[in-house]
Amino acid sequence: MLLRALFLSLSLGLWAFKFVVSEIQLGSRLVVGENSLWESNNGDFAIGFFNPPDLPNRFSIGIRFNSESIPSDQRKVVWVAGAGVSVTDNTSYFELSRTGELVLFDSSLRVPVWNSKTNRFSVSSALLRDDGNLVLLKDSEEIVWQSFDTPADTLLPNQKLLALEMLRAASESSRSSYYSLHMKDTGRLELRWESNISFWSSGNEEATKKKKEKIGALLTSEGALFLVDQDLMRPVWSVFGEDHNDTTVKFRFIRLDRDGNLRMYSWNSWNEDSGVWKPVWQAVENQCRVFATCGSQVCSFNSSGDAECTCPYNTFAPVWNPKCLAPYQKLGCKSSFDMVKFKNLDLYGIYPADDSVIPRISSQRCKKMCLENSSCTAVTYINDGNAQCRMKLTRYISGYSDPSLSSVSFVKTCLDPIAVNPNVSKGLSPVDVSAKSQSICLPCLVGATSTTLALFLCFQLVVVVYMYRRKKKQAKKKADRFSKAANPKGVIVFSVDEIKAMTNDFEDSIGPEMFKGVMPEGEELVAVKEMEAALTEERKFRSSAAKIGTMHHKNLAKLEGYCCERGRRFVVYEYAKNGSILDHIVDPLRSKKLTWRKRTETCLSVAKALCYLHTECREFVSHGNLNCENILLGEGLEAKLTEYGFGSCAADKDVEDFGETVLAVVTGRYEWGGVVSEWVYREWIEGRKETVVDERLEGGFDVEELERVLRISFWCVQADERLRPSMGEVVKVLEGALSVDPPPPPFACARSSSPTNSSESGYSL
């Protein structure tokens, strides 16, 4: 133990050691198109531009390994400026400015997208040290900023991770990576999923007693990960790589990988032969035990020992469902339910990521409770001395399968009716049939045949008469097909004359092509919207209307009926007392009702409605034309979405429209062509986000919530559709359950028009 403490003290002493390297002078610049680098004195590290994974036309600035002994494709990036902020133009650059700031400048937007904010520290130079740490110096001696203090997903030897600091796994999508490593102030390392589900932690009992905030994590150059008491300079917890103290190892690092596991890697002569980094330790030995490692699928190991994602209950899922979700559909099931049993399978819900746990019951009672609960989709029963029934109330389910597991899972399925075979004889054996056949006489057989023939002719006559009358009745119905009639799903079909009567010949306009009306033979108020007939042909319009009539969501305006006659299309919705969100944005008096809380609630409600259309209906439904005009507000200003289901577009178009709509709601400005979006992005990237909020709110908004709303909106309006989030992810971000990274510039290039001035008044509709 004494030797270990001495060894650790020597390692800790490297933190303050000064490396002698050539300095980076003020005004030095790296340009995307020039492929230039700033190298450390020993050449082991370099800082320059690189392409983030799957984003060939974007560039981030970062530090990577640069040793000649490492092949170019294995020179891993160990630090990224600005949590992965990227630029797009070949003339964009990274500069140590004359004022002493590191600045990442996007030439297409003509604004800096990241900076070190060190202009007040009298920085005189910078240098990339031999250990991979980029530092800014005052008077060539004092460090005023260093990259080691802002880790991304990687720790290098002698780089500290202090209390309340974290690593976050890299991601290429709109959401922040689900996985993060936290150095808690309780003195433990903790792996989390979505910031609130912990699935691994370091053992550190001693650190929980005192000086918890003085505990820090440290990777040593010899291949050990320590939790260190910085006052006593001794480890309180440690793990070692399998090549610990191997003198042939040249480089090491620890990284939180995209699959959620924390791993230690090393590079030595063996790696030079194989050409890849060698993993020498990982936090979670069984990859299937990493929470949600397979998303909404089940993790298991194949014959070669590799983890793979499968869907054991895919046979019972609807064929239209592209994801491996729980097959039970509460609204779609017309028959009875059953529970399909899977042995050695452990399931858990991931949206939300918490299960209802019922202790001390039997497996049969566990299964029955799920059948009796309309919200239950699956249960897992575990009895390892402490019987537990874990009930899942969500279709988004993950888990893992292993022969060593004692758990059994039951997945709820919808049973289709099974037809009974009328030809199966009951109660007679083959011997009985043979005996009876020998005793039948010929006269009896002739009589039976004649009777059967007569009955058959009578039956045929009845069928002919029935078909004639049915055809005549159908012809009469066809002649009167445009009169009011309720279909089996409850959607009423109106004629144009009835629409005119309902709206008093379109007298009371409540919006663009929308009129207030009254249902026939009643006093129920409705909103009647005339749709552009050229957008959908008649058969498709009728089919869409019938389908929409089956949808039920509190943020979807209920479709009461429709009209498709004489080349005109009308839809009849439940009446929303307070008009559209657009009415409130453009009206100075009505806008006062839209408090900051009401605006954020409206955005979340619309997101939930779109998520329902995209993922929770029997088949994918797009909105196709989302804007502030077709978001109505009910009596309590609750959002009601209209005109949904008649468009035909991909989900990413709805996501983009949603982002534009949110920015309009936040700013109180509604303009076509993305002008508002570009102005808001420029204000945000230049640190003036508070200026974009509708000034009629008079400062009554939450700054942190504003940041979250703006970030997810910029992800939604990305020019590259692959970067846009799903509406499910948007809902999680707006609810605060999922963090979101700073977005890259959303636009392919800066538009020629100048940004909207924040002091302008008036609106372009």
Secondary structure in CASP SS format (residue, H / E / C, confidence):
PFRMAT SS
TARGET T0000
AUTHOR 0000-0000-0000
METHOD secondary structure of the structure
MODEL  1
M C 1.00
L H 1.00
L H 1.00
R H 1.00
A H 1.00
L H 1.00
F H 1.00
L H 1.00
S H 1.00
L H 1.00
S H 1.00
L H 1.00
G H 1.00
L H 1.00
W H 1.00
A H 1.00
F C 1.00
K C 1.00
F C 1.00
V C 1.00
V C 1.00
S C 1.00
E C 1.00
I E 1.00
Q E 1.00
L C 1.00
G C 1.00
S C 1.00
R E 1.00
L E 1.00
V E 1.00
V H 1.00
G H 1.00
E H 1.00
N C 1.00
S C 1.00
L C 1.00
W E 1.00
E E 1.00
S C 1.00
N C 1.00
N C 1.00
G C 1.00
D C 1.00
F E 1.00
A E 1.00
I E 1.00
G E 1.00
F E 1.00
F E 1.00
N C 1.00
P C 1.00
P C 1.00
D C 1.00
L C 1.00
P C 1.00
N C 1.00
R C 1.00
F E 1.00
S E 1.00
I E 1.00
G E 1.00
I E 1.00
R E 1.00
F E 1.00
N C 1.00
S C 1.00
E C 1.00
S C 1.00
I C 1.00
P C 1.00
S H 1.00
D H 1.00
Q H 1.00
R C 1.00
K C 1.00
V E 1.00
V E 1.00
W E 1.00
V E 1.00
A H 1.00
G H 1.00
A H 1.00
G H 1.00
V C 1.00
S C 1.00
V E 1.00
T C 1.00
D C 1.00
N C 1.00
T C 1.00
S C 1.00
Y E 1.00
F E 1.00
E E 1.00
L E 1.00
S C 1.00
R C 1.00
T C 1.00
G C 1.00
E C 1.00
L E 1.00
V E 1.00
L E 1.00
F E 1.00
D E 1.00
S C 1.00
S C 1.00
L C 1.00
R C 1.00
V E 1.00
P E 1.00
V E 1.00
W E 1.00
N E 1.00
S C 1.00
K C 1.00
T C 1.00
N C 1.00
R C 1.00
F C 1.00
S C 1.00
V C 1.00
S C 1.00
S E 1.00
A E 1.00
L E 1.00
L E 1.00
R C 1.00
D C 1.00
D C 1.00
G C 1.00
N C 1.00
L E 1.00
V E 1.00
L E 1.00
L E 1.00
K E 1.00
D C 1.00
S C 1.00
E C 1.00
E E 1.00
I E 1.00
V E 1.00
W E 1.00
Q E 1.00
S H 1.00
F H 1.00
D H 1.00
T C 1.00
P C 1.00
A C 1.00
D C 1.00
T E 1.00
L E 1.00
L C 1.00
P C 1.00
N C 1.00
Q C 1.00
K E 1.00
L E 1.00
L C 1.00
A C 1.00
L C 1.00
E C 1.00
M E 1.00
L E 1.00
R E 1.00
A C 1.00
A C 1.00
S C 1.00
E C 1.00
S C 1.00
S C 1.00
R C 1.00
S C 1.00
S C 1.00
Y C 1.00
Y E 1.00
S E 1.00
L E 1.00
H E 1.00
M E 1.00
K C 1.00
D C 1.00
T C 1.00
G C 1.00
R C 1.00
L E 1.00
E E 1.00
L E 1.00
R E 1.00
W E 1.00
E C 1.00
S C 1.00
N C 1.00
I E 1.00
S E 1.00
F E 1.00
W E 1.00
S E 1.00
S C 1.00
G C 1.00
N C 1.00
E C 1.00
E H 1.00
A H 1.00
T H 1.00
K C 1.00
K C 1.00
K C 1.00
K H 1.00
E H 1.00
K H 1.00
I E 1.00
G E 1.00
A E 1.00
L E 1.00
L E 1.00
T C 1.00
S C 1.00
E C 1.00
G C 1.00
A E 1.00
L E 1.00
F E 1.00
L E 1.00
V E 1.00
D E 1.00
Q C 1.00
D C 1.00
L C 1.00
M C 1.00
R E 1.00
P E 1.00
V E 1.00
W E 1.00
S E 1.00
V E 1.00
F E 1.00
G C 1.00
E C 1.00
D C 1.00
H C 1.00
N C 1.00
D C 1.00
T C 1.00
T C 1.00
V C 1.00
K C 1.00
F E 1.00
R E 1.00
F E 1.00
I E 1.00
R E 1.00
L E 1.00
D C 1.00
R C 1.00
D C 1.00
G C 1.00
N C 1.00
L E 1.00
R E 1.00
M E 1.00
Y E 1.00
S E 1.00
W E 1.00
N C 1.00
S H 1.00
W H 1.00
N H 1.00
E H 1.00
D H 1.00
S H 1.00
G C 1.00
V C 1.00
W C 1.00
K E 1.00
P E 1.00
V E 1.00
W E 1.00
Q E 1.00
A C 1.00
V C 1.00
E C 1.00
N C 1.00
Q H 1.00
C H 1.00
R H 1.00
V C 1.00
F C 1.00
A C 1.00
T C 1.00
C C 1.00
G C 1.00
S C 1.00
Q C 1.00
V E 1.00
C E 1.00
S E 1.00
F E 1.00
N C 1.00
S C 1.00
S C 1.00
G C 1.00
D C 1.00
A E 1.00
E E 1.00
C E 1.00
T E 1.00
C C 1.00
P C 1.00
Y C 1.00
N H 1.00
T H 1.00
F H 1.00
A C 1.00
P C 1.00
V C 1.00
W C 1.00
N C 1.00
P C 1.00
K C 1.00
C C 1.00
L C 1.00
A C 1.00
P C 1.00
Y C 1.00
Q C 1.00
K C 1.00
L C 1.00
G C 1.00
C C 1.00
K C 1.00
S C 1.00
S C 1.00
F E 1.00
D E 1.00
M E 1.00
V E 1.00
K E 1.00
F E 1.00
K E 1.00
N C 1.00
L E 1.00
D E 1.00
L E 1.00
Y E 1.00
G E 1.00
I C 1.00
Y C 1.00
P C 1.00
A C 1.00
D C 1.00
D C 1.00
S E 1.00
V E 1.00
I E 1.00
P E 1.00
R C 1.00
I C 1.00
S C 1.00
S H 1.00
Q H 1.00
R H 1.00
C H 1.00
K H 1.00
K H 1.00
M H 1.00
C H 1.00
L H 1.00
E H 1.00
N C 1.00
S C 1.00
S C 1.00
C C 1.00
T C 1.00
A E 1.00
V E 1.00
T E 1.00
Y E 1.00
I E 1.00
N C 1.00
D C 1.00
G C 1.00
N C 1.00
A C 1.00
Q E 1.00
C E 1.00
R E 1.00
M E 1.00
K E 1.00
L C 1.00
T C 1.00
R C 1.00
Y C 1.00
I E 1.00
S E 1.00
G E 1.00
Y E 1.00
S E 1.00
D C 1.00
P C 1.00
S C 1.00
L C 1.00
S C 1.00
S C 1.00
V E 1.00
S E 1.00
F E 1.00
V E 1.00
K E 1.00
T E 1.00
C E 1.00
L C 1.00
D C 1.00
P C 1.00
I C 1.00
A C 1.00
V C 1.00
N C 1.00
P C 1.00
N C 1.00
V C 1.00
S C 1.00
K C 1.00
G C 1.00
L C 1.00
S C 1.00
P H 1.00
V H 1.00
D H 1.00
V H 1.00
S H 1.00
A H 1.00
K H 1.00
S H 1.00
Q H 1.00
S C 1.00
I C 1.00
C C 1.00
L H 1.00
P H 1.00
C H 1.00
L H 1.00
V H 1.00
G H 1.00
A H 1.00
T H 1.00
S H 1.00
T H 1.00
T H 1.00
L H 1.00
A H 1.00
L H 1.00
F H 1.00
L H 1.00
C H 1.00
F H 1.00
Q H 1.00
L H 1.00
V H 1.00
V H 1.00
V H 1.00
V H 1.00
Y H 1.00
M H 1.00
Y H 1.00
R H 1.00
R H 1.00
K H 1.00
K H 1.00
K H 1.00
Q H 1.00
A H 1.00
K H 1.00
K H 1.00
K H 1.00
A H 1.00
D C 1.00
R C 1.00
F C 1.00
S C 1.00
K C 1.00
A E 1.00
A E 1.00
N C 1.00
P C 1.00
K C 1.00
G C 1.00
V C 1.00
I E 1.00
V E 1.00
F C 1.00
S C 1.00
V H 1.00
D H 1.00
E H 1.00
I H 1.00
K H 1.00
A H 1.00
M H 1.00
T C 1.00
N C 1.00
D C 1.00
F C 1.00
E C 1.00
D C 1.00
S E 1.00
I E 1.00
G E 1.00
P C 1.00
E C 1.00
M E 1.00
F E 1.00
K E 1.00
G E 1.00
V E 1.00
M C 1.00
P C 1.00
E C 1.00
G C 1.00
E C 1.00
E C 1.00
L E 1.00
V E 1.00
A E 1.00
V E 1.00
K E 1.00
E E 1.00
M E 1.00
E C 1.00
A H 1.00
A H 1.00
L H 1.00
T C 1.00
E C 1.00
E H 1.00
R H 1.00
K H 1.00
F H 1.00
R H 1.00
S H 1.00
S H 1.00
A H 1.00
A H 1.00
K H 1.00
I H 1.00
G C 1.00
T C 1.00
M C 1.00
H C 1.00
H C 1.00
K C 1.00
N C 1.00
L E 1.00
A C 1.00
K C 1.00
L E 1.00
E E 1.00
G E 1.00
Y E 1.00
C E 1.00
C E 1.00
E E 1.00
R C 1.00
G C 1.00
R E 1.00
R E 1.00
F E 1.00
V E 1.00
V E 1.00
Y E 1.00
E E 1.00
Y C 1.00
A C 1.00
K C 1.00
N C 1.00
G C 1.00
S E 1.00
I H 1.00
L H 1.00
D H 1.00
H H 1.00
I H 1.00
V H 1.00
D C 1.00
P C 1.00
L C 1.00
R H 1.00
S H 1.00
K H 1.00
K H 1.00
L C 1.00
T C 1.00
W H 1.00
R H 1.00
K H 1.00
R H 1.00
T H 1.00
E H 1.00
T H 1.00
C H 1.00
L H 1.00
S H 1.00
V H 1.00
A H 1.00
K H 1.00
A H 1.00
L H 1.00
C H 1.00
Y H 1.00
L H 1.00
H H 1.00
T H 1.00
E H 1.00
C C 1.00
R C 1.00
E C 1.00
F C 1.00
V C 1.00
S C 1.00
H C 1.00
G C 1.00
N C 1.00
L C 1.00
N C 1.00
C H 1.00
E H 1.00
N H 1.00
I E 1.00
L E 1.00
L E 1.00
G C 1.00
E C 1.00
G C 1.00
L C 1.00
E C 1.00
A E 1.00
K E 1.00
L E 1.00
T C 1.00
E C 1.00
Y C 1.00
G C 1.00
F C 1.00
G C 1.00
S C 1.00
C C 1.00
A C 1.00
A H 1.00
D H 1.00
K H 1.00
D H 1.00
V H 1.00
E H 1.00
D H 1.00
F H 1.00
G H 1.00
E H 1.00
T H 1.00
V H 1.00
L H 1.00
A H 1.00
V H 1.00
V H 1.00
T H 1.00
G C 1.00
R C 1.00
Y C 1.00
E C 1.00
W C 1.00
G C 1.00
G C 1.00
V H 1.00
V H 1.00
S H 1.00
E H 1.00
W H 1.00
V H 1.00
Y H 1.00
R H 1.00
E H 1.00
W H 1.00
I H 1.00
E C 1.00
G C 1.00
R C 1.00
K H 1.00
E H 1.00
T H 1.00
V H 1.00
V C 1.00
D C 1.00
E H 1.00
R H 1.00
L H 1.00
E C 1.00
G C 1.00
G C 1.00
F C 1.00
D C 1.00
V H 1.00
E H 1.00
E H 1.00
L H 1.00
E H 1.00
R H 1.00
V H 1.00
L H 1.00
R H 1.00
I H 1.00
S H 1.00
F H 1.00
W H 1.00
C H 1.00
V C 1.00
Q C 1.00
A C 1.00
D C 1.00
E H 1.00
R H 1.00
L H 1.00
R C 1.00
P C 1.00
S C 1.00
M H 1.00
G H 1.00
E H 1.00
V H 1.00
V H 1.00
K H 1.00
V H 1.00
L H 1.00
E C 1.00
G C 1.00
A C 1.00
L C 1.00
S C 1.00
V C 1.00
D C 1.00
P C 1.00
P C 1.00
P C 1.00
P C 1.00
P C 1.00
F C 1.00
A C 1.00
C C 1.00
A C 1.00
R C 1.00
S C 1.00
S C 1.00
S C 1.00
P C 1.00
T C 1.00
N C 1.00
S C 1.00
S C 1.00
E C 1.00
S C 1.00
G C 1.00
Y C 1.00
S C 1.00
L C 1.00
END
